[in-house]
Amino acid sequence: MHTAPITSIAADAAGRFAVTASDDKTARVWDLATGRPLRVLRPPQDEGSEGKLYAVALSPDGARVAVGGYTGWDWDHEGSIYLFDWASGRLLRRLPGLPNVIDHLAWSPDGRRLAATLGGKNGLRLFDAASGAEIGRDADYGASSYSVQFRPDGRRLVTGCDDGRVRLYALEGRRLRLVRAVRPLFAPG
């Protein structure tokens, strides 16, 4: 059981596993058929907020877990995303150098890319999941972004932001291109 609020949840494409992230500085993997806990993942942590997890994503094949939040600040003064092999609990990779907290994570449907939205006006980062290299970014945001989602074919992704804009991106090879940023109209009442 988590000992603090759960901040994020994700599942694999086949619906076999779920992973939860929490302010208790852990991510927990669950068997969806039985509800049984399978593994506790602990990214590097310190006193205070360091290690609190706000975002989690499970790769489509269910093998890798990405976590982020208030992670990496105490030693790098930058945010970091941590990638785990959940079956072994082994930390596979650290993606450092992010300018703010990680608010949301999403894997592309083929598992080749990982998208992260960030706190503040820092927007979106896109990574090659195999190498960890940043392959795209849009830092022209007016506020924190708490949501990112890939289209099922993996060729587009969309983000939501506290600046009121929904942004649609096209993935063209290894390039990220902003297609449109709109403010949806809301009807009163």
C-alpha positions in Angstrom: 0.0 0.0 0.0 1.1 3.6 -0.6 1.4 5.7 2.5 0.6 9.0 0.8 -1.7 10.2 -2.1 -1.4 8.4 -5.4 -0.6 11.0 -8.0 -0.6 9.0 -11.3 -1.6 5.6 -12.7 -0.8 3.9 -16.0 -1.4 0.4 -17.6 0.3 -1.6 -20.3 -1.4 -2.0 -23.7 -2.6 -5.5 -22.9 -4.2 -4.5 -19.6 -2.1 -7.0 -17.6 -0.3 -4.6 -15.3 -0.8 -1.2 -13.7 1.7 1.0 -12.0 0.9 3.8 -9.5 3.1 6.7 -8.4 2.8 8.5 -5.1 4.0 11.3 -2.9 5.4 8.5 -0.7 8.3 8.4 -3.2 7.5 5.0 -4.6 6.0 3.5 -7.7 4.1 0.2 -7.3 3.4 -2.4 -10.0 0.1 -4.3 -9.7 -1.3 -7.4 -11.4 -4.6 -6.2 -12.9 -6.2 -9.6 -12.9 -5.7 -10.3 -9.2 -5.1 -6.8 -7.8 -1.9 -8.3 -6.2 1.1 -6.0 -5.7 4.1 -7.2 -7.7 7.0 -4.8 -7.1 7.9 -1.5 -5.4 10.2 0.8 -7.3 12.2 3.4 -5.4 13.9 6.2 -7.4 16.7 8.1 -5.7 15.3 10.2 -2.9 16.3 12.5 -0.1 14.6 14.4 2.8 11.8 16.8 2.0 10.2 16.7 -1.4 13.1 15.0 -3.3 11.8 11.8 -4.8 8.0 12.6 -4.7 6.5 11.1 -7.8 3.9 13.0 -9.8 4.1 11.1 -13.1 4.3 7.4 -14.2 4.1 5.6 -17.5 4.2 1.9 -18.3 5.7 0.9 -21.7 3.1 -0.7 -24.0 4.8 -4.1 -23.7 4.6 -3.8 -19.9 8.3 -4.2 -19.3 9.6 -0.7 -18.5 8.3 1.9 -16.0 9.1 5.6 -16.4 8.7 7.8 -13.3 9.2 11.5 -12.6 8.2 14.3 -10.3 10.3 16.2 -7.9 13.2 14.0 -8.9 16.9 14.9 -9.2 16.7 18.4 -7.7 18.7 17.9 -4.5 21.9 16.8 -6.3 21.6 18.3 -9.9 19.3 21.3 -9.4 17.5 19.8 -12.4 14.7 17.4 -12.9 15.2 13.7 -13.9 13.1 10.9 -15.3 14.0 7.4 -14.1 13.4 4.3 -16.3 13.1 0.9 -14.5 12.8 -2.7 -15.6 10.0 -3.5 -13.2 10.4 -7.3 -13.2 13.9 -7.0 -11.7 13.5 -3.6 -10.1 16.7 -2.5 -11.8 17.1 1.2 -12.7 17.9 1.2 -16.4 18.5 4.8 -17.2 18.3 8.3 -15.8 17.2 11.2 -18.1 18.6 14.3 -16.4 18.6 18.0 -17.3 15.0 19.0 -17.1 14.3 22.5 -16.0 11.3 21.8 -13.7 9.3 19.0 -12.1 7.9 16.3 -14.4 4.1 16.4 -14.3 3.1 13.8 -16.8 4.7 11.0 -18.8 3.5 8.9 -21.8 5.1 6.2 -24.0 4.4 6.1 -27.7 2.3 3.1 -28.7 5.4 1.4 -30.2 7.4 2.0 -27.1 10.2 3.9 -29.0 9.5 7.3 -27.6 8.8 8.8 -24.2 7.0 12.2 -23.8 7.2 14.4 -20.6 5.3 17.5 -19.7 6.9 19.9 -17.2 6.0 22.3 -14.5 6.3 26.1 -15.0 6.5 27.4 -18.6 8.8 24.6 -19.7 6.4 22.6 -21.9 7.1 19.3 -23.5 10.2 17.1 -24.0 10.3 14.1 -26.3 13.0 11.3 -25.8 14.2 8.3 -27.7 13.5 5.6 -25.2 16.4 3.3 -26.3 19.1 5.9 -26.1 17.6 8.4 -23.7 18.4 11.2 -26.1 16.1 14.2 -26.3 14.7 14.3 -29.8 12.2 17.1 -29.5 10.9 19.9 -27.3 8.5 22.8 -27.1 9.3 25.2 -24.3 7.0 27.9 -25.5 4.3 27.3 -22.9 2.6 29.9 -20.7 2.1 27.7 -17.6 2.5 24.1 -16.3 1.4 21.2 -18.5 -0.1 18.2 -16.8 -1.1 16.0 -19.7 0.4 14.4 -22.8 -1.1 11.6 -24.9 0.0 9.9 -28.2 -2.5 9.0 -30.9 -2.8 5.2 -31.4 -0.7 5.2 -34.5 2.1 7.1 -32.7 2.4 9.8 -35.4 0.8 12.6 -33.4 0.6 13.7 -29.8 -1.4 16.2 -27.8 -0.8 18.2 -24.6 -3.0 20.2 -22.3 -1.7 23.2 -20.4 -2.8 25.6 -17.6 -2.3 28.4 -20.2 -5.6 27.2 -21.7 -4.1 25.8 -24.9 -4.3 22.3 -26.3 -1.3 21.7 -28.5 -1.2 19.1 -31.3 2.2 17.8 -32.6 3.2 15.7 -35.5 6.1 13.3 -35.3 8.0 13.3 -38.6 10.8 10.8 -38.3 12.8 11.9 -35.3 11.4 15.5 -35.5 8.6 17.0 -33.4 6.5 19.7 -35.1 3.8 21.9 -33.6 0.8 21.6 -35.8 -1.6 23.7 -33.9 -2.2 25.4 -30.5 -5.8 26.3 -29.7 -7.8 27.6 -26.9 -11.0 25.5 -26.8 -14.2 27.5 -26.4 -16.2 26.7 -23.3 -19.9 27.3 -23.2 -21.1 28.8 -20.0 -23.5 26.8 -17.8 
